[in-house]
Amino acid sequence: MDHQEEQNNEIEALDSIYCGEMEILTTTPHYAFAIPIKSDDYEEGVSGIHCRLRFDYTSLYPEEVPLIDIEDVENLEVEVMEELKDHLLKQAQENIGMVMIFTLVSAAQEWINLKSDDVRIQKIKREEEKKIREEEEERIEGTRVTVESFLNWKQSFDLEIGQLFKKDKDDKNKKLTGKELFMQDKSLNESDLKFLEEGGEYVKVDESLFQDLDDLGLDDDEFISDES
């Protein structure tokens, strides 16, 4: 196998496939180049995964695996990045003896799409769990008091207390009329009824209190004197 020819042919094919994206880093003693990949849901600075795959040919490639490195990582933790690298090395071992860079890039693309989906799902779950936890804490503890909420409450409380004190003071200073006293104190009204009920059907009149009974204008059957 002419390793150099195999390498040159693959570089030409890759340049055609990843036109404008693949970057040739060096050509001596062997080719080194980088190809960027990103997950389908990638938005710069927002979500998704982005990285750059670097490949270095060895003198015996493709009968040896190329050197693989992962650079310019975004939204990919170090442990997860190592998982991707191990995955690509495993794929390379399975393809020894034939050019494999396109296969490796495709495998990496599929891998980060799956990983990005997992990250998004886990993020949604964490947010839902956090919301449930906060709602439960609020239910148990009540509304948290902040300086602003306390000052607003105190202002309303002071205003309400001031109005109650003013009303109480006005009520004390207000003089009730006889009618208002009578309407307010039902006992004044009930006392007359009680008096009549206790006396029965007739009212006894002390004749000695009057100089002349004729002044009363009463008939004999309208009262019962003390003599009876």
Accessible surface in RSA format (square Angstrom, percent):
REM  Atomic radii and reference values for relative SASA: ProtOr
REM  Chains: A
REM  Algorithm: Lee & Richards
REM  Probe-radius: 1.40
REM  Slices: 20
REM RES _ NUM      All-atoms   Total-Side   Main-Chain    Non-polar    All polar
REM                ABS   REL    ABS   REL    ABS   REL    ABS   REL    ABS   REL
RES MET A   1   123.17  63.8  44.02  29.1  79.15 188.5  59.71  50.8  63.46  84.1
RES ASP A   2    83.14  58.2  68.41  68.1  14.73  34.8  31.27  73.6  51.87  51.7
RES HIS A   3    37.09  20.3  34.81  24.2   2.28   5.8  22.12  22.8  14.97  17.4
RES GLN A   4    90.04  50.4  87.39  63.9   2.65   6.3  48.11 102.4  41.93  31.8
RES GLU A   5    95.36  54.7  92.57  70.0   2.78   6.6  28.59  55.3  66.77  54.5
RES GLU A   6    61.63  35.4  61.34  46.4   0.29   0.7   1.84   3.6  59.79  48.8
RES GLN A   7     1.80   1.0   1.80   1.3   0.00   0.0   0.00   0.0   1.80   1.4
RES ASN A   8    62.44  43.1  56.71  54.8   5.73  13.8  21.96  52.8  40.48  39.1
RES ASN A   9    81.53  56.2  75.21  72.7   6.32  15.2  26.11  62.8  55.42  53.6
RES GLU A  10    12.42   7.1   7.13   5.4   5.30  12.6   9.76  18.9   2.66   2.2
RES ILE A  11    16.28   9.3  16.28  12.1   0.00   0.0  16.28  11.7   0.00   0.0
RES GLU A  12   128.15  73.6 119.94  90.7   8.21  19.6  47.62  92.1  80.54  65.8
RES ALA A  13    49.86  45.8  41.44  63.9   8.42  19.2  49.37  69.5   0.49   1.3
RES LEU A  14     2.50   1.4   2.50   1.8   0.00   0.0   2.50   1.8   0.00   0.0
RES ASP A  15    75.47  52.9  74.56  74.2   0.91   2.2   9.06  21.3  66.41  66.2
RES SER A  16    86.10  72.8  61.90  82.6  24.20  55.7  32.56  69.3  53.54  75.0
RES ILE A  17    93.64  53.3  62.57  46.6  31.07  74.9  69.09  49.7  24.56  66.6
RES TYR A  18    29.73  13.9  27.29  15.5   2.44   6.3  26.76  20.1   2.96   3.7
RES CYS A  19   101.68  76.9  81.02  90.4  20.65  48.5  18.73  47.4  82.95  89.4
RES GLY A  20    81.46 100.5   0.00   N/A  81.46 100.5  40.24 110.4  41.23  92.3
RES GLU A  21    98.49  56.5  84.28  63.8  14.22  33.9  27.46  53.1  71.03  58.0
RES MET A  22    20.25  10.5   0.54   0.4  19.71  46.9   0.54   0.5  19.71  26.1
RES GLU A  23    84.83  48.7  81.06  61.3   3.77   9.0  33.79  65.4  51.04  41.7
RES ILE A  24    71.56  40.7  46.70  34.8  24.87  59.9  46.70  33.6  24.87  67.5
RES LEU A  25    60.30  33.6  26.30  18.8  34.00  85.5  29.50  20.7  30.80  82.9
RES THR A  26    52.04  37.0  43.97  44.6   8.06  19.2  38.27  51.4  13.76  20.8
RES THR A  27    74.97  53.3  61.13  62.0  13.84  33.0  37.30  50.1  37.67  56.9
RES THR A  28   102.33  72.8  92.61  93.9   9.72  23.2  63.77  85.7  38.55  58.3
RES PRO A  29   117.09  85.3  94.24  85.9  22.85  83.0 101.16  83.5  15.93  99.0
RES HIS A  30    53.86  29.4  48.30  33.6   5.56  14.2  35.38  36.5  18.48  21.5
RES TYR A  31    42.87  20.0  42.14  24.0   0.73   1.9   7.61   5.7  35.25  43.5
RES ALA A  32     0.75   0.7   0.75   1.2   0.00   0.0   0.75   1.1   0.00   0.0
RES PHE A  33     0.00   0.0   0.00   0.0   0.00   0.0   0.00   0.0   0.00   0.0
RES ALA A  34     0.27   0.2   0.00   0.0   0.27   0.6   0.00   0.0   0.27   0.7
RES ILE A  35     0.41   0.2   0.41   0.3   0.00   0.0   0.41   0.3   0.00   0.0
RES PRO A  36    43.09  31.4  34.88  31.8   8.21  29.9  35.04  28.9   8.05  50.0
RES ILE A  37     9.25   5.3   3.93   2.9   5.32  12.8   9.23   6.6   0.02   0.0
RES LYS A  38   114.87  56.0 111.28  68.3   3.59   8.5  57.49  51.7  57.38  61.1
RES SER A  39     2.91   2.5   0.38   0.5   2.53   5.8   0.38   0.8   2.53   3.5
RES ASP A  40   128.92  90.3  91.02  90.6  37.90  89.6  42.71 100.5  86.21  86.0
RES ASP A  41    47.52  33.3  33.96  33.8  13.56  32.1  40.35  95.0   7.18   7.2
RES TYR A  42    41.37  19.3  20.98  11.9  20.38  53.0  14.81  11.1  26.55  32.7
RES GLU A  43   104.13  59.8  98.58  74.6   5.55  13.2  33.00  63.8  71.13  58.1
RES GLU A  44   143.60  82.4 122.09  92.4  21.51  51.2  35.69  69.0 107.92  88.1
RES GLY A  45    69.92  86.2   0.00   N/A  69.92  86.2  36.47 100.1  33.45  74.9
RES VAL A  46   103.59  68.2  78.06  70.7  25.53  61.5  81.66  71.0  21.92  59.5
RES SER A  47    41.65  35.2  36.48  48.7   5.17  11.9  33.34  71.0   8.31  11.6
RES GLY A  48     9.90  12.2   0.00   N/A   9.90  12.2   1.07   2.9   8.83  19.8
RES ILE A  49     2.41   1.4   2.41   1.8   0.00   0.0   2.41   1.7   0.00   0.0
RES HIS A  50    44.42  24.3  44.42  30.9   0.00   0.0  25.99  26.8  18.43  21.4
RES CYS A  51     0.00   0.0   0.00   0.0   0.00   0.0   0.00   0.0   0.00   0.0
RES ARG A  52    52.95  22.2  52.95  27.0   0.00   0.0  11.72  16.0  41.23  25.0
RES LEU A  53     0.00   0.0   0.00   0.0   0.00   0.0   0.00   0.0   0.00   0.0
RES ARG A  54    70.99  29.8  70.88  36.1   0.11   0.3   6.16   8.4  64.82  39.3
RES PHE A  55     0.00   0.0   0.00   0.0   0.00   0.0   0.00   0.0   0.00   0.0
RES ASP A  56    30.89  21.6  30.89  30.7   0.00   0.0   6.63  15.6  24.26  24.2
RES TYR A  57     6.94   3.2   0.00   0.0   6.94  18.1   0.00   0.0   6.94   8.6
RES THR A  58    29.29  20.8  25.22  25.6   4.07   9.7  29.29  39.3   0.00   0.0
RES SER A  59    65.83  55.6  53.66  71.6  12.16  28.0  30.43  64.8  35.40  49.6
RES LEU A  60    82.10  45.7  82.10  58.7   0.00   0.0  82.10  57.7   0.00   0.0
RES TYR A  61     0.00   0.0   0.00   0.0   0.00   0.0   0.00   0.0   0.00   0.0
RES PRO A  62     0.55   0.4   0.55   0.5   0.00   0.0   0.55   0.5   0.00   0.0
RES GLU A  63    85.72  49.2  71.36  54.0  14.35  34.2  15.77  30.5  69.94  57.1
RES GLU A  64    66.66  38.3  63.97  48.4   2.70   6.4  26.12  50.5  40.54  33.1
RES VAL A  65    33.64  22.1  29.84  27.0   3.80   9.1  29.84  25.9   3.80  10.3
RES PRO A  66     1.03   0.7   0.00   0.0   1.03   3.7   0.00   0.0   1.03   6.4
RES LEU A  67   113.84  63.4 111.01  79.4   2.82   7.1 113.55  79.7   0.29   0.8
RES ILE A  68    10.77   6.1   0.00   0.0  10.77  26.0   0.45   0.3  10.32  28.0
RES ASP A  69    65.45  45.8  65.28  65.0   0.17   0.4  15.06  35.5  50.39  50.3
RES ILE A  70    12.74   7.3   1.80   1.3  10.94  26.4   1.80   1.3  10.94  29.7
RES GLU A  71    42.85  24.6  37.84  28.6   5.01  11.9  23.97  46.4  18.88  15.4
RES ASP A  72    93.27  65.3  68.73  68.4  24.53  58.0  29.04  68.3  64.23  64.1
RES VAL A  73    51.72  34.0  18.70  16.9  33.02  79.6  18.70  16.2  33.02  89.6
RES GLU A  74    49.21  28.3  46.31  35.0   2.90   6.9  27.55  53.3  21.66  17.7
RES ASN A  75    82.15  56.7  49.96  48.3  32.20  77.5  29.50  71.0  52.66  50.9
RES LEU A  76    21.09  11.7   2.00   1.4  19.09  48.0   3.69   2.6  17.40  46.8
RES GLU A  77   116.52  66.9 107.49  81.3   9.03  21.5  48.71  94.2  67.81  55.4
RES VAL A  78    97.18  63.9  95.53  86.5   1.65   4.0  96.00  83.4   1.19   3.2
RES GLU A  79   111.04  63.7 104.54  79.1   6.50  15.5  64.67 125.1  46.36  37.9
RES VAL A  80    26.73  17.6  26.73  24.2   0.00   0.0  26.73  23.2   0.00   0.0
RES MET A  81    38.48  19.9  38.47  25.5   0.01   0.0  35.66  30.3   2.81   3.7
RES GLU A  82    80.00  45.9  79.94  60.5   0.06   0.1  33.46  64.7  46.54  38.0
RES GLU A  83    88.11  50.6  80.90  61.2   7.21  17.2  35.85  69.3  52.26  42.7
RES LEU A  84     0.00   0.0   0.00   0.0   0.00   0.0   0.00   0.0   0.00   0.0
RES LYS A  85    60.96  29.7  60.96  37.4   0.00   0.0  19.07  17.2  41.88  44.6
RES ASP A  86    88.57  62.0  82.12  81.7   6.45  15.2  28.75  67.7  59.82  59.7
RES HIS A  87    54.11  29.6  48.71  33.9   5.39  13.8  33.61  34.6  20.50  23.9
RES LEU A  88     0.00   0.0   0.00   0.0   0.00   0.0   0.00   0.0   0.00   0.0
RES LEU A  89    62.88  35.0  62.63  44.8   0.26   0.6  62.77  44.1   0.11   0.3
RES LYS A  90   130.81  63.8 124.92  76.6   5.89  14.0  72.81  65.5  58.00  61.8
RES GLN A  91    41.53  23.2  41.53  30.4   0.00   0.0   0.24   0.5  41.29  31.3
RES ALA A  92     0.00   0.0   0.00   0.0   0.00   0.0   0.00   0.0   0.00   0.0
RES GLN A  93   109.09  61.0  93.62  68.4  15.47  36.8  36.03  76.7  73.06  55.4
RES GLU A  94   113.15  65.0  78.07  59.1  35.08  83.5  44.62  86.3  68.53  56.0
RES ASN A  95    22.60  15.6  22.45  21.7   0.15   0.4   0.30   0.7  22.30  21.6
RES ILE A  96    77.26  44.0  53.11  39.6  24.15  58.2  53.11  38.2  24.15  65.5
RES GLY A  97    33.56  41.4   0.00   N/A  33.56  41.4  18.94  52.0  14.62  32.7
RES MET A  98   107.69  55.8 103.36  68.4   4.33  10.3  71.03  60.4  36.67  48.6
RES VAL A  99    63.07  41.5  48.61  44.0  14.46  34.8  48.73  42.3  14.34  38.9
RES MET A 100     1.78   0.9   0.00   0.0   1.78   4.2   1.78   1.5   0.00   0.0
RES ILE A 101     0.02   0.0   0.00   0.0   0.02   0.1   0.00   0.0   0.02   0.1
RES PHE A 102   103.38  51.7 102.83  63.7   0.55   1.4 102.83  62.3   0.55   1.6
RES THR A 103    56.49  40.2  52.25  53.0   4.24  10.1  29.03  39.0  27.46  41.5
RES LEU A 104     0.00   0.0   0.00   0.0   0.00   0.0   0.00   0.0   0.00   0.0
RES VAL A 105     5.24   3.4   5.24   4.7   0.00   0.0   5.24   4.6   0.00   0.0
RES SER A 106    47.89  40.5  38.39  51.2   9.49  21.9  35.88  76.4  12.01  16.8
RES ALA A 107    15.75  14.5   9.01  13.9   6.74  15.3  14.41  20.3   1.34   3.5
RES ALA A 108     0.00   0.0   0.00   0.0   0.00   0.0   0.00   0.0   0.00   0.0
RES GLN A 109    51.14  28.6  51.14  37.4   0.00   0.0  33.68  71.7  17.46  13.2
RES GLU A 110   111.66  64.1 107.56  81.4   4.10   9.8  35.32  68.3  76.35  62.3
RES TRP A 111    38.21  15.3  35.29  17.1   2.92   6.9  17.03   9.1  21.18  34.4
RES ILE A 112     0.00   0.0   0.00   0.0   0.00   0.0   0.00   0.0   0.00   0.0
RES ASN A 113    32.13  22.2  30.45  29.4   1.68   4.0  17.07  41.1  15.06  14.6
RES LEU A 114   108.59  60.5 107.80  77.1   0.79   2.0 107.93  75.8   0.66   1.8
RES LYS A 115    47.70  23.3  46.76  28.7   0.94   2.2  11.82  10.6  35.88  38.2
RES SER A 116     4.58   3.9   3.40   4.5   1.18   2.7   1.02   2.2   3.56   5.0
RES ASP A 117    53.67  37.6  53.67  53.4   0.00   0.0  11.85  27.9  41.82  41.7
RES ASP A 118    72.83  51.0  71.55  71.2   1.29   3.0  18.27  43.0  54.56  54.4
RES VAL A 119    74.03  48.7  70.36  63.7   3.67   8.8  74.02  64.3   0.01   0.0
RES ARG A 120   103.01  43.3 100.13  51.0   2.89   6.9  51.87  70.9  51.15  31.0
RES ILE A 121    81.82  46.6  81.51  60.7   0.32   0.8  81.79  58.9   0.03   0.1
RES GLN A 122    85.41  47.8  85.41  62.4   0.00   0.0  24.49  52.1  60.92  46.2
RES LYS A 123   101.99  49.8 101.94  62.5   0.05   0.1  53.86  48.5  48.13  51.3
RES ILE A 124    83.39  47.5  83.36  62.1   0.03   0.1  83.36  60.0   0.03   0.1
RES LYS A 125   104.14  50.8 103.33  63.4   0.81   1.9  56.84  51.2  47.30  50.4
RES ARG A 126   137.67  57.8 132.65  67.6   5.02  12.0  65.73  89.8  71.94  43.6
RES GLU A 127    95.65  54.9  88.58  67.0   7.07  16.8  40.88  79.1  54.77  44.7
RES GLU A 128    98.43  56.5  95.69  72.4   2.74   6.5  35.64  68.9  62.79  51.3
RES GLU A 129   103.10  59.2  99.06  74.9   4.04   9.6  35.36  68.4  67.73  55.3
RES LYS A 130   111.84  54.6 111.79  68.6   0.05   0.1  54.00  48.6  57.84  61.6
RES LYS A 131   129.63  63.2 127.84  78.4   1.79   4.3  71.90  64.7  57.73  61.5
RES ILE A 132   116.09  66.1 115.32  85.9   0.77   1.9 115.34  83.1   0.75   2.0
RES ARG A 133   129.28  54.3 124.48  63.5   4.80  11.4  55.09  75.3  74.19  45.0
RES GLU A 134    86.76  49.8  82.59  62.5   4.17   9.9  33.66  65.1  53.09  43.3
RES GLU A 135    95.87  55.0  88.85  67.2   7.02  16.7  40.56  78.4  55.31  45.2
RES GLU A 136    73.42  42.2  71.18  53.9   2.24   5.3  35.47  68.6  37.95  31.0
RES GLU A 137    68.17  39.1  67.11  50.8   1.07   2.5  23.19  44.8  44.99  36.7
RES GLU A 138   101.95  58.5  94.69  71.6   7.26  17.3  30.13  58.3  71.82  58.6
RES ARG A 139   172.26  72.3 140.58  71.7  31.69  75.4  76.09 104.0  96.17  58.3
RES ILE A 140   119.62  68.1  88.37  65.8  31.25  75.3  93.40  67.3  26.22  71.1
RES GLU A 141   107.71  61.8  71.04  53.7  36.67  87.3  36.98  71.5  70.73  57.8
RES GLY A 142    32.46  40.0   0.00   N/A  32.46  40.0  31.21  85.6   1.26   2.8
RES THR A 143   113.69  80.9  93.18  94.5  20.51  48.9  64.67  86.9  49.02  74.1
RES ARG A 144   158.46  66.5 142.84  72.8  15.62  37.2  69.63  95.2  88.84  53.8
RES VAL A 145   116.97  77.0  84.31  76.3  32.67  78.7  84.84  73.7  32.13  87.2
RES THR A 146    77.83  55.4  70.51  71.5   7.32  17.5  71.26  95.7   6.57   9.9
RES VAL A 147   116.65  76.8 110.15  99.7   6.50  15.7 113.06  98.2   3.60   9.8
RES GLU A 148   127.35  73.1 122.06  92.3   5.29  12.6  42.53  82.3  84.82  69.3
RES SER A 149    48.41  40.9  39.38  52.6   9.03  20.8  41.81  89.0   6.60   9.2
RES PHE A 150    93.38  46.7  91.15  56.5   2.23   5.8  93.38  56.6   0.00   0.0
RES LEU A 151   100.89  56.2  96.07  68.7   4.81  12.1  96.43  67.7   4.45  12.0
RES ASN A 152    83.40  57.5  80.12  77.4   3.29   7.9  25.58  61.6  57.82  55.9
RES TRP A 153   141.21  56.7 134.51  65.1   6.70  15.7 115.21  61.4  26.01  42.2
RES LYS A 154    91.50  44.6  91.50  56.1   0.00   0.0  58.95  53.1  32.55  34.7
RES GLN A 155   130.99  73.2 123.35  90.2   7.63  18.2  42.31  90.1  88.67  67.3
RES SER A 156    69.78  59.0  62.91  84.0   6.86  15.8  34.84  74.2  34.93  48.9
RES PHE A 157    90.71  45.4  87.14  54.0   3.56   9.3  90.20  54.7   0.51   1.5
RES ASP A 158    69.38  48.6  59.24  59.0  10.14  24.0  29.75  70.0  39.63  39.5
RES LEU A 159   115.91  64.6 109.03  78.0   6.88  17.3 115.24  80.9   0.67   1.8
RES GLU A 160   102.63  58.9 100.93  76.4   1.70   4.0  28.17  54.5  74.46  60.8
RES ILE A 161    57.35  32.6  57.35  42.7   0.00   0.0  57.35  41.3   0.00   0.0
RES GLY A 162    37.67  46.5   0.00   N/A  37.67  46.5  31.79  87.2   5.88  13.2
RES GLN A 163   109.89  61.4 102.24  74.7   7.65  18.2  38.13  81.2  71.76  54.4
RES LEU A 164   100.72  56.1  96.21  68.8   4.51  11.3  96.72  67.9   3.99  10.8
RES PHE A 165   143.79  71.9 139.50  86.4   4.29  11.2 140.27  85.0   3.52  10.1
RES LYS A 166   135.69  66.2 130.14  79.9   5.55  13.2  99.17  89.3  36.52  38.9
RES LYS A 167   128.29  62.6 123.93  76.0   4.36  10.4  92.99  83.7  35.30  37.6
RES ASP A 168    67.98  47.6  64.92  64.6   3.06   7.2  19.01  44.7  48.97  48.8
RES LYS A 169   136.59  66.6 133.61  82.0   2.98   7.1  79.23  71.3  57.36  61.1
RES ASP A 170    69.05  48.4  62.07  61.8   6.98  16.5  27.21  64.0  41.84  41.7
RES ASP A 171    78.44  54.9  62.96  62.7  15.48  36.6  26.48  62.3  51.96  51.8
RES LYS A 172   160.06  78.1 125.24  76.8  34.82  82.9  84.43  76.0  75.63  80.6
RES ASN A 173   103.56  71.4  78.29  75.7  25.27  60.9  31.35  75.4  72.21  69.8
RES LYS A 174   125.49  61.2 106.05  65.1  19.44  46.3  64.82  58.3  60.67  64.6
RES LYS A 175   191.18  93.3 167.02 102.5  24.16  57.5 114.81 103.3  76.37  81.3
RES LEU A 176    63.29  35.2  39.98  28.6  23.31  58.6  40.23  28.3  23.06  62.0
RES THR A 177    80.06  56.9  72.10  73.1   7.97  19.0  76.47 102.7   3.60   5.4
RES GLY A 178    54.36  67.0   0.00   N/A  54.36  67.0  36.27  99.5  18.09  40.5
RES LYS A 179   157.95  77.1 145.93  89.5  12.02  28.6  94.90  85.4  63.05  67.2
RES GLU A 180    65.73  37.7  61.85  46.8   3.88   9.2  30.58  59.2  35.14  28.7
RES LEU A 181    86.34  48.1  86.30  61.7   0.04   0.1  86.32  60.6   0.02   0.1
RES PHE A 182    87.14  43.6  84.79  52.5   2.35   6.1  84.79  51.4   2.35   6.7
RES MET A 183   129.96  67.3 110.84  73.4  19.12  45.5  95.45  81.2  34.51  45.7
RES GLN A 184   128.75  72.0  97.73  71.4  31.01  73.8  40.62  86.5  88.13  66.8
RES ASP A 185    63.78  44.7  59.48  59.2   4.30  10.2  20.32  47.8  43.46  43.3
RES LYS A 186   150.43  73.4 146.31  89.8   4.12   9.8  90.37  81.3  60.06  64.0
RES SER A 187    61.34  51.8  54.68  73.0   6.66  15.3  45.50  96.9  15.84  22.2
RES LEU A 188    84.98  47.3  79.68  57.0   5.30  13.3  80.33  56.4   4.65  12.5
RES ASN A 189    70.27  48.5  69.97  67.6   0.29   0.7   3.00   7.2  67.27  65.0
RES GLU A 190    99.14  56.9  97.56  73.8   1.58   3.8  34.33  66.4  64.81  52.9
RES SER A 191    59.35  50.2  48.29  64.4  11.07  25.5  44.14  94.0  15.22  21.3
RES ASP A 192    91.86  64.3  90.59  90.2   1.27   3.0  24.21  57.0  67.64  67.5
RES LEU A 193    98.90  55.1  98.43  70.4   0.46   1.2  98.72  69.3   0.18   0.5
RES LYS A 194   127.83  62.4 126.39  77.6   1.43   3.4  69.93  62.9  57.89  61.7
RES PHE A 195   133.97  67.0 130.28  80.7   3.69   9.6 132.55  80.4   1.43   4.1
RES LEU A 196    95.35  53.1  90.75  64.9   4.59  11.5  92.79  65.2   2.56   6.9
RES GLU A 197   137.38  78.9 109.92  83.2  27.46  65.4  49.23  95.2  88.16  72.0
RES GLU A 198   130.00  74.6  91.25  69.0  38.75  92.3  48.37  93.6  81.63  66.7
RES GLY A 199    49.82  61.4   0.00   N/A  49.82  61.4  32.35  88.8  17.48  39.1
RES GLY A 200    49.98  61.6   0.00   N/A  49.98  61.6  36.55 100.3  13.43  30.1
RES GLU A 201   156.74  90.0 115.18  87.1  41.56  98.9  49.73  96.2 107.01  87.4
RES TYR A 202   103.47  48.3  96.64  55.0   6.83  17.8  57.81  43.4  45.66  56.3
RES VAL A 203    75.19  49.5  70.80  64.1   4.40  10.6  73.44  63.8   1.75   4.8
RES LYS A 204   160.10  78.1 135.80  83.3  24.30  57.9  78.59  70.7  81.51  86.8
RES VAL A 205    28.25  18.6  25.37  23.0   2.88   6.9  28.25  24.5   0.00   0.0
RES ASP A 206    56.94  39.9  50.67  50.4   6.27  14.8  14.71  34.6  42.23  42.1
RES GLU A 207    48.03  27.6  43.55  32.9   4.48  10.7  16.68  32.3  31.35  25.6
RES SER A 208    96.93  81.9  55.87  74.6  41.06  94.6  56.95 121.3  39.98  56.0
RES LEU A 209   134.17  74.7 102.31  73.2  31.86  80.1 106.71  74.9  27.46  73.9
RES PHE A 210    78.04  39.0  63.61  39.4  14.42  37.5  67.19  40.7  10.84  31.0
RES GLN A 211   194.61 108.8 150.38 109.9  44.22 105.3  60.36 128.5 134.25 101.8
RES ASP A 212    64.75  45.4  61.86  61.6   2.89   6.8  19.08  44.9  45.67  45.6
RES LEU A 213    62.39  34.7  54.46  39.0   7.93  19.9  54.56  38.3   7.84  21.1
RES ASP A 214   121.44  85.1 100.26  99.8  21.18  50.1  31.78  74.8  89.67  89.4
RES ASP A 215   115.72  81.1  79.51  79.1  36.21  85.6  31.97  75.2  83.75  83.5
RES LEU A 216    54.49  30.3  30.79  22.0  23.70  59.6  33.36  23.4  21.12  56.8
RES GLY A 217    66.15  81.6   0.00   N/A  66.15  81.6  38.24 105.0  27.91  62.5
RES LEU A 218    76.22  42.4  52.92  37.9  23.30  58.6  53.17  37.3  23.05  62.0
RES ASP A 219    91.15  63.9  86.25  85.8   4.91  11.6  19.37  45.6  71.78  71.6
RES ASP A 220   126.25  88.4 112.45 111.9  13.80  32.6  38.02  89.5  88.23  88.0
RES ASP A 221   112.47  78.8  90.24  89.8  22.23  52.6  51.59 121.4  60.88  60.7
RES GLU A 222    94.34  54.2  71.02  53.7  23.32  55.5  32.24  62.4  62.10  50.7
RES PHE A 223    28.92  14.5  20.81  12.9   8.10  21.1  20.87  12.7   8.05  23.0
RES ILE A 224    65.49  37.3  62.26  46.4   3.23   7.8  65.49  47.2   0.00   0.0
RES SER A 225    20.86  17.6  15.23  20.3   5.63  13.0   3.09   6.6  17.77  24.9
RES ASP A 226    94.31  66.1  62.19  61.9  32.12  75.9  39.64  93.3  54.67  54.5
RES GLU A 227   161.72  92.8 122.55  92.7  39.16  93.2  54.85 106.1 106.87  87.3
RES SER A 228   102.89  86.9  37.63  50.2  65.26 150.3  62.31 132.7  40.58  56.8
END  Absolute sums over single chains surface
CHAIN  1 A    17203.8      14607.5       2596.3       9481.1       7722.7
END  Absolute sums over all chains
TOTAL         17203.8      14607.5       2596.3       9481.1       7722.7
